[in-house]
Amino acid sequence: MRDDGTGDRSLALFLLGLAAFTPPLLAVVSVEAIWLGIPVLYLYVFGAWAGLILLMGLTAARGGERPPQPPSAPQTTTADADDRE
């Protein structure tokens, strides 16, 4: 199991998405207002959806990075020891 926090970030994004699309919050933006010819509710839903996709993509891309490990000393094998004799 990886210990880089990707699972924690994914869980946090899931909970953020769950909160962003709950009916009480949708009721707040469900008004008759129109901005740039588009209803505010539509802008909110598609903007929040696009934001979650962007954040999930950044989380997935960053999840593969690992901190650089210091080089370890070369280890000799029995085959190497036999070649030296």
C-alpha positions in Angstrom: 0.0 0.0 0.0 1.3 3.5 -0.8 1.9 5.9 1.9 1.9 9.1 -0.2 -1.6 10.4 0.9 -3.3 9.8 -2.5 -6.1 7.8 -0.8 -6.6 10.6 1.7 -6.8 13.3 -1.0 -9.2 11.1 -3.1 -11.5 10.6 0.0 -11.4 14.4 0.6 -12.3 15.1 -3.0 -15.2 12.6 -2.8 -16.5 14.3 0.3 -16.1 17.7 -1.3 -18.1 16.5 -4.4 -20.7 15.0 -2.1 -21.1 18.3 -0.3 -21.1 20.3 -3.4 -24.1 18.5 -4.9 -26.3 18.2 -1.8 -29.8 19.6 -2.3 -29.4 22.3 0.4 -26.5 23.8 -1.5 -28.1 23.4 -4.9 -31.2 25.2 -3.5 -29.0 28.2 -2.7 -27.9 28.6 -6.3 -31.3 27.6 -7.7 -32.4 31.1 -8.4 -34.0 32.7 -11.4 -30.9 34.7 -12.1 -29.1 34.4 -15.4 -25.5 35.3 -15.9 -24.1 35.6 -19.5 -27.3 34.1 -20.7 -26.9 30.9 -18.7 -28.9 30.1 -15.6 -26.8 30.3 -12.4 -27.7 26.7 -11.4 -26.3 25.3 -14.6 -23.1 27.4 -14.2 -22.7 26.1 -10.7 -23.3 22.4 -11.5 -21.0 22.3 -14.6 -18.3 24.5 -12.9 -18.2 22.4 -9.8 -18.1 19.2 -11.9 -15.3 20.5 -14.0 -13.4 21.6 -10.9 -13.7 18.2 -9.3 -12.4 16.6 -12.5 -9.5 19.0 -12.5 -8.6 18.3 -8.9 -9.0 14.6 -9.3 -6.7 14.7 -12.3 -4.1 16.7 -10.4 -4.4 14.2 -7.5 -3.9 11.2 -9.8 -0.9 12.8 -11.6 0.8 13.8 -8.4 0.1 10.4 -6.8 2.8 8.6 -8.8 5.6 10.9 -7.6 7.8 9.6 -4.9 10.5 11.5 -3.1 14.0 10.7 -4.4 15.7 8.0 -2.5 19.4 8.3 -1.7 21.6 5.9 -3.7 22.4 2.8 -1.8 25.8 1.1 -1.7 26.2 -1.5 -4.4 25.7 -5.0 -3.0 27.9 -7.8 -3.9 26.4 -11.1 -4.9 27.9 -14.6 -4.6 28.5 -14.5 -8.3 30.6 -11.3 -8.0 32.5 -12.8 -5.1 33.3 -16.0 -7.2 34.5 -13.8 -10.1 37.0 -12.1 -7.9 38.7 -15.3 -6.7 
